[in-house]
């Protein structure tokens, strides 16, 4: 027998052979159990239940060395840990008149960062920085209006922060700075939300009095150090992964906008087709367009355009209509079904959305828009003043094509130039009338709208999967920090 055939025979003889059966579980001579495909399901469930019960016993045994923290939302902590008010370990620090130092900011996801290294911070820095507060490496910095969102952290940098921030120096040797950094950022957002005052979410304010009387949990100092080192390592890995997934989402969004811009400027470009004859559009930031296209001001392609109501929103009332705001439109141009606000019928009667239209943000969120169809909504809607309603003239342009034009860089470039030319930070319906729009023949508009709808849905689905990954990573990081800084899990020596 050849060596190859001999190896095959040996493997065949050594295969697992069941020899007898006990109930629904087969057992071989070595005592190893296996479950048949059909009859073993019940035994498998029973085995899983036994594992769960054993785990519960193990956790109960571990918790025997625990005590009640006296903080309801934290629960039990290890017996050797203490609870103390945070104000016992910190002191208010308010040095000013350091205008030449670097401006810092506090981010929800990142903690204290150098402001000039971020391209997503649109808050203007004043010319006079003498009233900004001085920050040293190791100081605790809190944005009192966004502490409940996680805008708190120990600074690694020297610099200055807004006068609206709190700056504290550490005065106690009982607390590790990095441990407190992880504790506050990972566990105390909800507690700081509860302690903040204010009627509206965007105007909540955490007072220093309430903050300094907030109870915190303190392990022994050597264990604080172990926890801080462990979380620094773990969170660094997670942050890099979160950063990578975030960049993937950003790249997909940039690709989508570039695809939209190219298509509403040059048409659908297919491989193998001859290049189209082009002409100058007469608009610097649009460039060349196909010869058979035209470029018109928005006011010449619409049936109507108007601003929304300037009234404040209300919670639901029987005689009211849904009040559609910028924040109700998601990144994919859909109307959210959460966080709804309303407007009384009497106030809303002149701003009812009763026709198909393109809704365009006129302040803040550049390029945010949606295709609104009243027949697809389950309630009557009214238009908020931070949105514009543009209803297309169907003989010249379709709402669908106009929506994609608003989502292009052509629109963003026009908005940026319009902001430069005025001190107004709101582009009203009147100013939008002068927006230059590329206008292909109607049949081609429909082809472009269908093409972009299909392409964008595919990109959005990919981006949504990344967002789900991002949310999972953030939740995992949050639970990891909570478990270790509250002693539910311990760092081994």
Buried (B, 14 or more C-beta within 10 A) or exposed (E): EEEEEEEEEEEEEEEEEBEEEEEBBBBEEEEEEEBEEEEBEEBEEEEEEEEEEEEEEEEEEEEEEBEEBEBEEBBBBBEEBEBBEBBBBBEEBEEEEBEEBBBBBBBBBBBBBEBEEEEEBEEEEEEEBEEBBBBEEEBBBBBBBBBBBBBBBBBEBBBBBBEEBBBBBBEEEBBBBBBBBBBBBBBBBEBBBEBBEEEEEEEBBBEEEBBBEBBBBBBEEEBBBBBBBBBEEBBEEBBEBBEEBBEBBEEBBEBBBEBBBBBBBBBBEEEEEEEBEBEEBEBEBBEBBBEEBBBBEBBEBBEEBBBBBEBEBEEEEEEBBBBBBBBBBEEBBEBEEEEBBBBBBEBBEEBBBEBBBBBBBBBEEEBBBBBBEBEEEEEBBBBBBBBBBBBBEEEBBBBBBBBBBBBBBBBBBBBEEBBEEEEEEBBBBEBBBEBBBBBBEBEBBBBBBEBBBEBBEEBBEBBBEBBEBBEEBBEBBBEBBBBBBBBBBBBEE
